[in-house]
Amino acid sequence: RPWHSLAQAKQALIGWELHPMMFEGAEIGEYMAKGHEIHFALNQDRRLKLGRTRMMKTVILGLIEKYGFLVTRLYRHDKNKRLVERFGFRQTHQDEQYVYYWLDEETYNDCNRNTKA
């Protein structure tokens, strides 16, 4: 866990905007954005649902339309790497702590050319 106290967490989140993620009229989670950087939190009841990938790809496409492009980062050994890549994000680089990802409309379309969104 990157923070050891609530005060540290609050300090780290200064400047981030929190928004609901909507899909077919239902709130399925939240995302936080700071500029083009984005992170998702899917509601527990939506995490194992059939069609989760289609649902998230639909949400992500809307966010690309809103922001133009998206970036995100994961800790180097984060178990969600495959999931982020399944949503269309492509790794750009890494450092000692993080792996960085990029997604724009062209990258999204390349990822989904032969699959259903």
Summary of the structure (lengths in Angstrom):
residues: 117
radius of gyration: 14.5
end to end distance: 32.4
largest distance: 45.9
contacts: 277
relative contact order: 0.13
helix: 34%
strand: 35%
